[in-house]
Amino acid sequence: MSPAAALQHLVGMQAQAALAPYVGLWSRLDAFDPDELARLVVGREAVRMALFRSTIFLATSADALDLRPLIQPIIDRSLGTNHGRGLSGVDLEALGDESRRLVDEAPRTFAELGDLLAASRPGADPQALAIAARAKVALIQVPPRGVWGKGGLARHAAAETWIGRPLRSFAAPEDRVVATGSMIERYLAAFGPASVLDVATWCGLTPSALRPAIDRMRDRLVAYRDEAGRELLDLPAAPLPDPDLPAPVRFLPEYDNAL
């Protein structure tokens, strides 16, 4: 499997530690060449951005544009929970518009972006303003950040500008349900069998937010029970290893999906 195919199969990889996905793919793929993954990042075919659970993931550019709007409620909830006090009285829509203009002028670090936004918002916390900018604008971290053998400060650009295509939009609530179902199917293909709570823990959406999609797709899934009687869902054609099959030792990086 190529690095691009593996990244797509895993629905992105944890990337708070900028180079962790390289180790994660080295542990998973035969003859992995880190330069192959670096070329995806430099070539704008893969990006690092806030996705599931409002944490930094490395995903294919196509997945980043498709999935970010789907999990936007998680980003918004995290912003209100963790930085609401520092954003009291701030017009978040206006902040988003200004942030988009600033990062379209040039990629910015969080410190630069926060200071620029704070210049017209006396008393506001620059760090909270920068985090709010990341919530209101789908920001990606541009190379050389996340490039094997290089690295640098995390500078941010708008995903739509960097990739050159728009974020996915939902014309009707039903479209979001269908898209959520597709995301769940991809999760199960990579990590099933899994409970609804497992899926929620992975992506950050609540079980109640996932239920409409799961109910809609249930006839396309198979159900098992674990040792505690919990329902586990999976795709019909997904392989099930023998329970006595030894799991080989793997070296995993910080925050890896398997952890």
C-alpha positions as CSV (number, residue, x, y, z in Angstrom):
1,M,0.0,0.0,0.0
2,S,1.3,3.5,-0.8
3,P,1.5,6.2,1.8
4,A,-1.4,8.1,0.2
5,A,-3.6,4.9,0.2
6,A,-2.7,4.2,3.8
7,L,-3.5,7.8,4.8
8,Q,-6.8,7.5,3.1
9,H,-7.5,4.0,4.6
10,L,-6.8,5.3,8.2
11,V,-9.0,8.4,7.6
12,G,-6.1,10.5,8.5
13,M,-3.4,10.1,11.1
14,Q,-2.8,11.8,14.4
15,A,-0.2,14.5,13.8
16,Q,0.1,16.7,16.9
17,A,3.8,15.6,16.8
18,A,4.6,16.8,13.3
19,L,6.6,13.8,12.2
20,A,4.6,11.1,14.0
21,P,2.8,9.9,10.9
22,Y,6.1,9.0,9.3
23,V,6.8,6.5,12.2
24,G,3.2,5.3,12.1
25,L,3.5,4.5,8.4
26,W,6.9,2.9,8.8
27,S,5.4,0.6,11.3
28,R,2.5,-0.3,8.9
29,L,3.9,-0.4,5.4
30,D,6.5,-2.6,3.7
31,A,9.5,-0.6,2.3
32,F,8.1,2.7,3.5
33,D,10.1,5.7,2.1
34,P,9.6,8.9,4.2
35,D,10.2,11.0,1.1
36,E,7.0,9.6,-0.4
37,L,5.0,11.1,2.4
38,A,7.0,14.3,2.4
39,R,6.2,14.7,-1.3
40,L,2.5,14.5,-0.5
41,V,2.8,17.3,2.0
42,V,4.9,19.5,-0.2
43,G,2.7,18.8,-3.2
44,R,-0.4,19.8,-1.3
45,E,-1.9,16.3,-1.6
46,A,-1.9,15.9,2.2
47,V,-2.3,18.5,4.9
48,R,-2.1,18.9,8.6
49,M,-5.1,20.5,10.2
50,A,-7.5,20.4,13.2
51,L,-10.0,17.6,12.5
52,F,-11.3,14.9,14.8
53,R,-11.7,15.8,18.4
54,S,-10.3,19.2,17.4
55,T,-6.8,17.8,17.3
56,I,-4.2,18.0,14.6
57,F,-4.4,15.2,11.9
58,L,-2.6,14.6,8.7
59,A,-5.1,13.8,6.0
60,T,-5.3,13.7,2.3
61,S,-6.4,17.1,0.9
62,A,-9.6,15.6,-0.4
63,D,-10.5,14.2,3.0
64,A,-9.6,17.4,4.7
65,L,-12.0,19.4,2.5
66,D,-14.7,16.7,3.0
67,L,-14.4,16.0,6.7
68,R,-13.7,19.4,8.2
69,P,-17.3,20.7,7.7
70,L,-18.6,17.4,9.0
71,I,-16.9,17.7,12.3
72,Q,-17.1,21.6,12.6
73,P,-19.5,21.2,15.6
74,I,-16.7,19.6,17.5
75,I,-14.3,22.5,16.7
76,D,-17.0,25.0,17.7
77,R,-17.8,23.2,21.0
78,S,-14.1,23.0,21.9
79,L,-13.7,26.7,21.2
80,G,-16.5,27.6,23.5
81,T,-15.5,25.2,26.3
82,N,-11.8,26.0,26.4
83,H,-11.5,29.7,25.3
84,G,-15.0,31.2,25.7
85,R,-13.9,33.5,28.5
86,G,-11.0,35.0,26.5
87,L,-13.4,35.7,23.6
88,S,-16.1,37.5,25.5
89,G,-17.6,40.3,23.3
90,V,-15.6,39.2,20.2
91,D,-17.6,39.1,16.9
92,L,-16.5,35.7,15.8
93,E,-17.8,36.1,12.2
94,A,-15.9,39.3,11.7
95,L,-12.8,37.7,13.2
96,G,-13.1,34.8,10.8
97,D,-13.3,37.2,7.8
98,E,-10.3,39.1,9.0
99,S,-8.3,35.9,9.8
100,R,-9.0,34.6,6.3
101,R,-7.7,37.8,4.8
102,L,-4.6,37.8,6.9
103,V,-3.6,34.2,6.1
104,D,-4.4,34.7,2.5
105,E,-1.8,37.5,2.5
106,A,0.9,35.2,3.9
107,P,1.0,32.1,6.1
108,R,1.0,33.1,9.7
109,T,2.2,31.6,13.0
110,F,-0.4,31.6,15.8
111,A,1.6,34.3,17.6
112,E,1.6,36.5,14.5
113,L,-2.1,35.9,13.8
114,G,-3.1,36.5,17.4
115,D,-1.1,39.8,17.7
116,L,-2.6,41.1,14.4
117,L,-6.1,40.2,15.5
118,A,-5.6,41.7,18.9
119,A,-4.5,45.1,17.5
120,S,-8.1,46.0,16.8
121,R,-9.5,44.1,19.8
122,P,-8.1,45.8,22.9
123,G,-8.1,43.5,26.0
124,A,-8.7,40.3,24.0
125,D,-6.4,37.4,24.6
126,P,-4.2,37.0,21.4
127,Q,-3.9,33.2,21.9
128,A,-7.6,32.8,22.2
129,L,-8.1,35.0,19.1
130,A,-5.7,32.7,17.1
131,I,-7.5,29.6,18.3
132,A,-10.8,31.2,17.3
133,A,-9.3,32.0,13.9
134,R,-8.5,28.2,13.5
135,A,-12.1,27.4,14.4
136,K,-13.7,29.9,12.0
137,V,-11.3,29.3,9.2
138,A,-10.1,25.8,8.2
139,L,-6.4,26.4,8.7
140,I,-3.7,24.0,7.6
141,Q,0.0,24.1,8.7
142,V,2.1,24.7,5.6
143,P,5.5,23.1,4.8
144,P,8.3,22.8,5.8
145,R,6.3,22.0,9.0
146,G,5.6,18.2,8.8
147,V,8.3,17.5,6.2
148,W,10.8,14.7,7.1
149,G,14.3,16.0,7.5
150,K,13.2,19.7,7.6
151,G,10.6,21.1,9.9
152,G,10.0,24.7,11.1
153,L,7.5,26.9,12.8
154,A,3.8,26.1,12.4
155,R,2.6,28.6,9.9
156,H,-1.1,28.6,8.8
157,A,-2.9,29.1,5.6
158,A,-6.6,28.6,4.6
159,A,-7.2,25.1,3.4
160,E,-9.3,26.2,0.5
161,T,-6.6,28.6,-0.7
162,W,-3.8,26.2,-0.2
163,I,-5.5,23.2,-1.8
164,G,-7.3,25.3,-4.4
165,R,-10.7,23.7,-3.9
166,P,-13.7,24.6,-1.7
167,L,-14.7,22.9,1.5
168,R,-17.6,20.5,1.2
169,S,-21.1,22.1,1.8
170,F,-24.3,20.4,2.8
171,A,-27.4,21.6,0.9
172,A,-29.8,19.9,3.4
173,P,-29.6,18.2,6.8
174,E,-30.0,14.8,5.2
175,D,-26.8,15.4,3.2
176,R,-24.9,15.6,6.5
177,V,-26.5,12.4,7.7
178,V,-25.3,10.6,4.5
179,A,-21.8,12.1,4.8
180,T,-21.6,11.0,8.5
181,G,-22.6,7.5,7.4
182,S,-19.8,7.4,4.8
183,M,-17.3,8.5,7.5
184,I,-18.5,5.8,9.8
185,E,-18.1,3.1,7.1
186,R,-14.6,4.3,6.5
187,Y,-13.8,4.1,10.2
188,L,-15.2,0.6,10.4
189,A,-13.1,-0.5,7.4
190,A,-10.0,0.6,9.2
191,F,-10.8,-0.2,12.9
192,G,-14.0,-2.3,13.1
193,P,-15.7,-4.1,14.8
194,A,-16.5,-1.2,17.0
195,S,-19.3,0.2,19.2
196,V,-21.0,3.4,18.6
197,L,-19.1,4.8,21.6
198,D,-15.9,3.8,20.0
199,V,-16.8,5.7,16.8
200,A,-17.8,8.7,19.0
201,T,-14.5,8.6,20.9
202,W,-12.5,8.5,17.7
203,C,-14.2,11.4,15.9
204,G,-15.5,13.5,18.7
205,L,-19.1,13.6,17.6
206,T,-21.6,12.5,20.3
207,P,-23.3,9.1,20.0
208,S,-26.6,10.9,19.6
209,A,-25.2,12.9,16.7
210,L,-24.1,9.6,15.1
211,R,-27.3,7.7,15.7
212,P,-29.3,9.0,12.7
213,A,-26.5,7.9,10.3
214,I,-26.1,4.5,12.0
215,D,-29.8,3.8,12.0
216,R,-29.9,4.7,8.3
217,M,-27.0,2.3,7.4
218,R,-27.8,-0.5,9.9
219,D,-29.0,-2.9,7.1
220,R,-25.6,-2.6,5.5
221,L,-23.7,-3.6,8.6
222,V,-23.2,-6.7,10.7
223,A,-23.5,-6.7,14.5
224,Y,-21.6,-8.7,17.1
225,R,-21.4,-8.7,20.9
226,D,-18.2,-8.3,22.9
227,E,-17.4,-10.1,26.2
228,A,-19.4,-7.5,28.1
229,G,-22.4,-7.7,25.8
230,R,-21.8,-4.4,24.0
231,E,-23.0,-4.3,20.4
232,L,-20.1,-4.0,17.9
233,L,-20.7,-3.0,14.3
234,D,-18.7,-3.9,11.3
235,L,-18.8,-4.1,7.5
236,P,-20.0,-7.5,6.2
237,A,-16.9,-8.2,4.2
238,A,-14.4,-7.1,6.8
239,P,-11.9,-9.8,8.0
240,L,-12.1,-11.1,11.5
241,P,-8.7,-12.5,12.8
242,D,-8.6,-15.6,14.9
243,P,-8.8,-14.6,18.6
244,D,-5.7,-16.6,19.3
245,L,-3.6,-15.0,16.5
246,P,-0.6,-13.3,18.2
247,A,-0.4,-9.6,17.6
248,P,3.1,-8.7,16.4
249,V,5.0,-6.0,18.2
250,R,4.8,-2.6,16.6
251,F,6.6,0.6,17.3
252,L,4.1,3.4,17.5
253,P,4.7,7.2,17.6
254,E,3.1,9.7,20.0
255,Y,-0.7,9.9,19.8
256,D,-1.0,7.2,17.1
257,N,-4.5,6.2,16.0
258,A,-4.0,2.7,17.5
259,L,-3.3,4.2,20.9
